[in-house]
C-alpha cells in the first residue's frame, strides 16, 4: 500500500504521529519519505558524504517525531521548515566536528598519564584489560535492551547495512530499519547515562 509522499497534510501527519501504535509508524514513514530528498540536497549544500547527511537527517527526523509526540512542537512553522532547521543544524554540527577534530578517532577511555611511563608490554596488557572491561560493560547494557534491539545493533556492528537488517528482521524498508536502529542506539545511550 504505497501512498504518494504528499498525500497527507501537515495536520494529518501531526495527528498520526500523536496517535501512537501502528498508525504512528505509518505516519513516521510518510514524514520520513516526504522529505528524504533533503539527504541529497544536504550532501551537496554542506559538502558531506551521503551517509553523513543520511545520519543527520535520521537524527533530525527522530528529534521532530519526539518533539511532536512530547508536545514541544508548537506549530509556529510547517513540519518541513522545522525538520529542515534541525537537519541543517545537525549537518553544521558534523562540519564543526570534522574541522575541529580533523576526523580523529575518539577513544572511549583516556589513559592515565602514568600508564605511559610503564614498559610497552605492561602498557599493552593494561590497555587490553580496559578494552575487555569496556566490552563487558557494553554486553551488560545491551542485555537491558529488548531482543530485537540487541539483534539489530549486533548486526549493525557486524557491518550489515540497514537494507540487510530490514530484510533479515522483516522491516518494511531500510529507512524504517534505520529509524528503529537509531531508536535502539538512543535507548543504549540512555542506559549508559543512568
C-alpha positions in Angstrom: 0.0 0.0 0.0 2.1 3.0 -1.3 0.7 6.5 -1.0 2.2 9.4 -2.8 4.5 11.3 -0.4 2.3 14.4 -0.4 -1.0 12.6 0.2 -1.1 13.7 3.9 -1.2 17.3 5.1 0.9 18.6 8.0 -2.2 18.4 10.3 -2.8 14.8 9.3 0.8 13.9 9.8 0.8 15.6 13.3 -2.4 13.8 14.3 -1.0 10.5 13.0 2.3 10.9 14.9 0.4 11.7 18.1 -1.9 8.7 17.7 0.7 6.2 18.6 0.7 2.5 17.8 0.9 1.1 14.3 -0.8 4.2 12.9 2.1 6.3 14.2 4.6 4.0 12.3 2.7 4.7 9.0 2.8 8.4 9.6 6.5 8.3 10.6 7.3 6.5 7.4 5.3 9.1 5.3 7.0 12.0 7.0 10.5 10.4 6.6 9.9 9.6 2.9 8.3 13.0 2.1 11.5 15.0 3.0 14.1 12.3 2.4 15.3 14.3 -0.7 16.9 16.6 1.9 19.7 14.0 2.3 20.9 14.5 -1.3 20.4 18.3 -1.1 22.2 18.5 2.2 25.1 16.5 0.9 25.6 19.0 -2.0 25.0 22.1 0.1 27.2 21.1 3.1 29.7 19.1 1.2 29.2 16.0 3.3 29.0 12.5 2.1 25.5 11.0 1.7 26.0 8.6 4.6 26.7 11.5 6.9 23.7 13.5 5.7 21.5 10.5 5.9 22.5 10.1 9.5 22.0 13.8 10.2 18.5 13.5 8.5 17.6 10.5 10.6 18.7 12.2 13.8 16.7 15.3 12.8 13.7 13.2 11.9 13.8 11.5 15.3 14.0 14.8 17.0 11.0 16.1 15.2 8.9 13.0 16.0 10.0 13.2 19.6 9.1 16.9 19.8 5.7 16.3 18.2 4.8 13.3 20.4 6.0 15.2 23.6 4.0 18.2 22.7 7.1 20.5 22.2 6.3 21.2 18.6 4.1 24.3 18.8 3.2 24.6 15.1 4.7 28.1 14.6 6.3 26.7 11.4 5.5 23.9 9.0 6.9 20.4 9.6 9.2 20.8 6.6 10.7 24.1 8.0 11.0 22.6 11.5 12.7 19.4 10.1 14.9 21.4 7.7 16.2 23.7 10.5 17.1 20.8 12.8 18.6 18.9 9.9 20.7 21.9 8.9 21.9 22.3 12.5 22.9 18.6 12.6 24.9 19.0 9.3 26.6 22.1 10.7 27.5 20.1 13.8 29.1 17.4 11.6 31.1 20.1 9.8 32.3 21.6 13.0 33.2 18.2 14.4 35.1 17.4 11.2 37.0 20.7 11.2 37.8 20.8 14.9 38.8 17.2 15.3 40.1 16.6 11.8 38.2 13.3 11.9 40.4 11.9 14.6 39.5 8.7 16.3 37.6 9.2 19.5 38.7 6.9 22.3 36.1 5.9 24.9 38.7 5.8 27.7 41.5 8.1 28.4 44.6 6.5 29.9 46.2 8.0 33.0 49.5 9.7 32.0 51.3 7.4 34.5 50.4 4.4 32.2 52.7 5.9 29.5 55.7 5.5 31.8 55.2 1.8 32.1 57.1 -0.6 29.8 55.4 -1.2 26.4 54.3 -4.8 27.2 52.8 -3.8 30.6 51.0 -0.9 28.9 49.5 -3.1 26.2 48.3 -5.5 28.9 46.6 -2.7 30.8 45.1 -1.4 27.5 43.7 -4.9 26.8 42.2 -5.1 30.2 40.5 -1.7 29.8 39.2 -2.8 26.4 37.9 -6.1 27.8 36.2 -4.2 30.7 34.5 -1.8 28.2 33.3 -4.7 26.0 31.8 -6.4 29.1 30.1 -3.2 30.1 28.6 -2.9 26.6 27.4 -6.5 26.7 25.7 -5.9 30.1 24.0 -2.8 28.8 22.9 -4.5 25.6 21.2 -7.2 27.7 19.0 -4.4 29.2 17.6 -3.7 25.7 15.0 -5.9 24.1 15.9 -8.8 22.0 15.0 -7.1 18.8 17.2 -4.1 19.6 20.1 -6.4 20.6 19.9 -8.3 17.3 19.7 -5.1 15.3 22.6 -3.4 17.0 24.8 -6.5 16.8 24.0 -7.0 13.1 24.9 -3.3 12.5 28.1 -3.7 14.5 29.0 -6.7 12.3 28.7 -4.4 9.3 25.3 -5.3 8.0 23.6 -2.4 6.2 20.1 -1.1 7.0 18.9 -2.8 3.9 20.3 -6.2 5.1 18.8 -5.6 8.6 15.4 -4.7 7.0 15.4 -7.9 5.1 16.6 -10.1 8.0 14.3 -8.7 10.6 11.3 -8.1 8.3 11.1 -4.3 8.4 9.0 -2.5 5.7 12.1 -0.7 4.3 15.7 0.2 5.0 14.5 3.6 6.2 12.3 2.0 8.9 15.2 -0.2 9.9 17.5 2.8 10.2 14.9 4.7 12.3 14.5 1.7 14.6 18.3 1.3 14.8 18.7 4.9 15.8 16.0 4.5 18.5 17.8 1.5 19.8 21.1 3.4 19.9 19.3 6.2 21.8 18.0 3.7 24.3 21.5 2.4 24.8 22.9 5.9 25.3 20.2 6.5 27.9 21.3 3.3 29.7 24.9 4.5 29.7 23.8 7.9 31.1 21.9 6.3 34.0 
